[in-house]
Amino acid sequence: MTLKTSSKTKSQKALLAEDDSLIRELVAHYLKKLGYEVVEAENGAIALEILRDKTKGFFDLVVTDLLMPKANGETVIKQAKARGICEKFIVMSGNPIGPREVQKPSCQGSRYLEKPFTFRDFESKLHALEKELVAH
């Protein structure tokens, strides 16, 4: 019996930046279940290093915690956009000010996901984001 994944024909690649190892492990599982190859970063600085590494190429999705040590999620998003590496972002946070931050113009093409969340919440945000980008 195989794990049900999304109906995407090719594997997509996601960068996951999250400093909490348990949340990172859970979200990596969600992404893999949805058909993504996952590159993990345990903080914002490591995520920025990955974005600078030309051998990593393009990411179909960046999932980042908003508040992390060494570099925050907004910095990760700005770098990914500036380098043309990704246009689709999910920003996670347990911080109630997150939605206002994510609504800034620099974060267009993103969805905010408040912690804690379920697989269904995550999948719903991802599908809404994909739908928005197809419409543009």
N, C-alpha and C positions, 0 to 999 in steps of 0.2 A: 504494500500500500504506500502510495507516495503522498507527500505533503502538498496540499492544494496551494498553488501560487497564483499570482495574477496571470492574465491571459497575454501578457506581453510576449512577443516572439523572440526578442533578444534580451539577454541579461543587461540590466542597467546598473550603473555604478553610483553609490552614494557615499558621501563623506559624513561621518557621524562624529560630532565634537561634543563630549559630555564628560564632566569631571567626576561625577558619581558613578563608580564602576557598576553598581547594580542596575541603575537606570540605563547606562550604556549597553550592558549585556542584554537587557530586555528590549531596548529599541533596535539593537542589531538583529535580534531574533525576529522582531516585527518586519524589519526591512528585508531580511532573507526570505521570510514567508511570502512577502510581496514580490519576490523575484529580483531583488537587488544584490549585487556584489557589494560588500561593505568594507570601507577603509575607516578604521577607528582612530580617534585622537582623544587622549585623556585630558587635554586642556586646550585653551585657545591658541597658545604658542605653537603647540604641535600641529594643530589644524593649519595654522599659517605656514609652517614648514612644508606640510603636505601640498598646500596650494602653490607654493613656490617651486616644488619639485616637478620639473617638466616631464619626467617619465611617468607621472601619475595621470597626466592628460586631463580630459574633460570629465566633469561629474554631472550626472543627470539630476541629482538632488543633493542638497546640503541640509543636514539636520543638525541644529546646534542649540546648546543651552544658551540662554541669554547672558547669564552671569557665571563666568568661569575665571579661575586664576590665570594670570599672565596675559590674557587677551579675551575680551568679551565676544559674545556672539555677533553683535553688530559689526565689530571689526572684521570678523571672519567673513561675514556676508559682503561687506564693502570690498574686501580683497578679492573674493571670488568673482564679484561683478566686474571690478576694475580689470582683472586679468582675463575676463571673458570665459571663465572656467565653468560657470553655472548660472542659471537664471531662475532656478526653482529652489525655494527654501522653506523649511519648517523650523520655527523658533520655539523652543520649549522653555518654560520658566514656571517656578512656583511663586515668582514675584508679581504682585498685583499691578505694578506699573508697566509690565511687559507689553500689553496691547497698545498703549500709547506710543511706546518706542517703536514697535513693529509697524505702525501705521505711517511712519515717516516715509517720504518719497524714496529715500535710498533703499527702502526695503520692499519696493514693489515686487510682486511675484513671490510673496511669502504668506505664510499662514502662522498664526500664533496658537500654541497648544499649551494650555495650563496644566501643570502637574498637580496631582496625579491624573493619569489618563489610562484608558483601556486600548486594546488593539483596535476595537471598533472606532474609537475616537480618532486614533492615529490614521487609520485607513480612510475615514471620512474626510479629514483635513487634506490628506494627500490627493484624494479624488477631486475635491473641490478646487484645489490648486491646479491640477492637471486640466480640468475643465476650463478654468479661467484662462490658462495659457493657450489652449487650443482655440478659444474664442477670439483671441487677439491676433 
